Amino acid sequence: MTDKFTRSSEEVGKQFEEADRSHVLWLVAELEGLLVGSADFQRGRHAKNSHTAEFGMAVRQEYRGLGIGEAILRAGIEWCRSVGVRKIKLGVFVTNNRAIHLYSKLGFVEEARLRGEAIIGGTPVDEILMALWFQD
Ligand SMILES: CC(C)(COP(=O)(O)OP(=O)(O)OC[C@H]1O[C@@H](n2cnc3c(N)ncnc32)[C@H](O)[C@@H]1OP(=O)(O)O)[C@@H](O)C(=O)NCCC(=O)NCCS
């Protein structure tokens, strides 16, 4: 939703420290000392939704298209399975072809569409809600 990362490293560090590790996974991708990507997976906190998790991710612009996003996402999916999550979900703008390609490749499918969730350059853009279910 934002094009800029505005939080300070202190704020992020505090968030890491305070995170409930049974429900939250933060992943970072590091290349030669540079943080090139990150993702956070949040598992549902209630009995009724603890089988679900949602995530957001981003890769530094110059490092996109190299497989880093796929590596991060596969690691997150593995964690979700290991803690008993059965459904992973996310929201993505319909214009975000790269992200949609990646999610579809890993088995996510569209479950719903929110009309005009964002206005980008004066044009309403739909958000697609996608999910990956584990059968076993
Ligand atoms: C979405 C994002 C996390 C993906 O990470 P990434 O490291 O670029 O992804 P990968 O390199 O692992 O995979 C990208 C795939 O998209 C494909 N791709 C690249 N450009 C594409 C395009 N314009 N249309 C369709 N597919 C495209 C690549 O070929 C690759 O697929 P392949 O492995 O089958 O060849 C990253 O691009 C990003 O940070 N984007 C901005 C933030 C964002 O959109 N976050 C997600 C919000 S839901």
The ligand as an SDF file (V2000), in Angstrom:
LIG
                    3D

 48 50  0  0  0  0  0  0  0  0999 V2000
    6.2620   -9.3480   -5.3220 C   0  0  0  0  0  0  0  0  0  0  0  0
    7.7160   -9.5160   -4.8890 C   0  0  0  0  0  0  0  0  0  0  0  0
    7.7810   -9.7090   -3.3750 C   0  0  0  0  0  0  0  0  0  0  0  0
    8.2580  -10.7880   -5.5780 C   0  0  0  0  0  0  0  0  0  0  0  0
    9.6140  -10.9840   -5.2030 O   0  0  0  0  0  0  0  0  0  0  0  0
   10.7080  -11.3190   -6.3070 P   0  0  0  0  0  0  0  0  0  0  0  0
   11.9910  -11.6210   -5.6290 O   0  0  0  0  0  0  0  0  0  0  0  0
   10.6990  -10.2620   -7.3340 O   0  0  0  0  0  0  0  0  0  0  0  0
   10.0610  -12.6770   -6.9050 O   0  0  0  0  0  0  0  0  0  0  0  0
   10.7670  -13.8890   -7.6460 P   0  0  0  0  0  0  0  0  0  0  0  0
   11.9580  -13.3940   -8.3860 O   0  0  0  0  0  0  0  0  0  0  0  0
   10.9740  -15.0120   -6.6940 O   0  0  0  0  0  0  0  0  0  0  0  0
    9.6000  -14.3520   -8.6350 O   0  0  0  0  0  0  0  0  0  0  0  0
    9.0430  -13.4280   -9.5220 C   0  0  0  0  0  0  0  0  0  0  0  0
    8.3330  -14.1990  -10.6390 C   0  0  0  0  0  0  0  0  0  0  0  0
    7.5320  -13.2650  -11.3690 O   0  0  0  0  0  0  0  0  0  0  0  0
    7.9030  -13.3130  -12.7560 C   0  0  0  0  0  0  0  0  0  0  0  0
    7.7030  -11.9810  -13.2590 N   0  0  0  0  0  0  0  0  0  0  0  0
    8.5550  -10.9340  -13.2430 C   0  0  0  0  0  0  0  0  0  0  0  0
    7.9610   -9.8450  -13.8150 N   0  0  0  0  0  0  0  0  0  0  0  0
    6.7160  -10.2260  -14.1550 C   0  0  0  0  0  0  0  0  0  0  0  0
    5.6080   -9.5670  -14.7510 C   0  0  0  0  0  0  0  0  0  0  0  0
    5.6820   -8.2730  -15.1050 N   0  0  0  0  0  0  0  0  0  0  0  0
    4.4730  -10.2670  -14.9660 N   0  0  0  0  0  0  0  0  0  0  0  0
    4.3690  -11.5770  -14.6080 C   0  0  0  0  0  0  0  0  0  0  0  0
    5.3960  -12.2530  -14.0190 N   0  0  0  0  0  0  0  0  0  0  0  0
    6.5420  -11.5840  -13.8090 C   0  0  0  0  0  0  0  0  0  0  0  0
    9.3320  -13.7800  -12.7460 C   0  0  0  0  0  0  0  0  0  0  0  0
    9.6900  -14.3490  -14.0100 O   0  0  0  0  0  0  0  0  0  0  0  0
    9.2770  -14.8360  -11.6180 C   0  0  0  0  0  0  0  0  0  0  0  0
    8.6350  -15.9960  -12.0610 O   0  0  0  0  0  0  0  0  0  0  0  0
    9.4340  -17.3320  -12.4930 P   0  0  0  0  0  0  0  0  0  0  0  0
   10.2590  -17.7390  -11.3010 O   0  0  0  0  0  0  0  0  0  0  0  0
    8.3380  -18.3110  -12.8040 O   0  0  0  0  0  0  0  0  0  0  0  0
   10.2770  -16.9780  -13.6730 O   0  0  0  0  0  0  0  0  0  0  0  0
    8.5880   -8.3170   -5.3240 C   0  0  0  0  0  0  0  0  0  0  0  0
    8.5310   -8.1630   -6.6880 O   0  0  0  0  0  0  0  0  0  0  0  0
    8.2240   -7.0190   -4.6130 C   0  0  0  0  0  0  0  0  0  0  0  0
    8.7640   -6.7160   -3.5630 O   0  0  0  0  0  0  0  0  0  0  0  0
    7.3260   -6.2270   -5.2060 N   0  0  0  0  0  0  0  0  0  0  0  0
    6.9200   -4.9630   -4.5860 C   0  0  0  0  0  0  0  0  0  0  0  0
    6.2030   -5.1560   -3.2630 C   0  0  0  0  0  0  0  0  0  0  0  0
    5.0350   -6.0750   -3.4540 C   0  0  0  0  0  0  0  0  0  0  0  0
    4.3560   -6.0270   -4.4660 O   0  0  0  0  0  0  0  0  0  0  0  0
    4.7950   -6.9350   -2.4570 N   0  0  0  0  0  0  0  0  0  0  0  0
    3.7040   -7.8900   -2.5130 C   0  0  0  0  0  0  0  0  0  0  0  0
    2.4290   -7.2300   -2.1810 C   0  0  0  0  0  0  0  0  0  0  0  0
    1.0900   -8.3990   -2.2580 S   0  0  0  0  0  0  0  0  0  0  0  0
  1  2  1  0
  2  3  1  0
  2  4  1  0
  2 36  1  0
  4  5  1  0
  5  6  1  0
  6  7  2  0
  6  8  1  0
  6  9  1  0
  9 10  1  0
 10 11  2  0
 10 12  1  0
 10 13  1  0
 13 14  1  0
 14 15  1  0
 15 16  1  0
 15 30  1  0
 16 17  1  0
 17 18  1  0
 17 28  1  0
 18 19  1  0
 18 27  1  0
 19 20  2  0
 20 21  1  0
 21 22  1  0
 21 27  2  0
 22 23  1  0
 22 24  2  0
 24 25  1  0
 25 26  2  0
 26 27  1  0
 28 29  1  0
 28 30  1  0
 30 31  1  0
 31 32  1  0
 32 33  2  0
 32 34  1  0
 32 35  1  0
 36 37  1  0
 36 38  1  0
 38 39  2  0
 38 40  1  0
 40 41  1  0
 41 42  1  0
 42 43  1  0
 43 44  2  0
 43 45  1  0
 45 46  1  0
 46 47  1  0
 47 48  1  0
M  END
$$$$
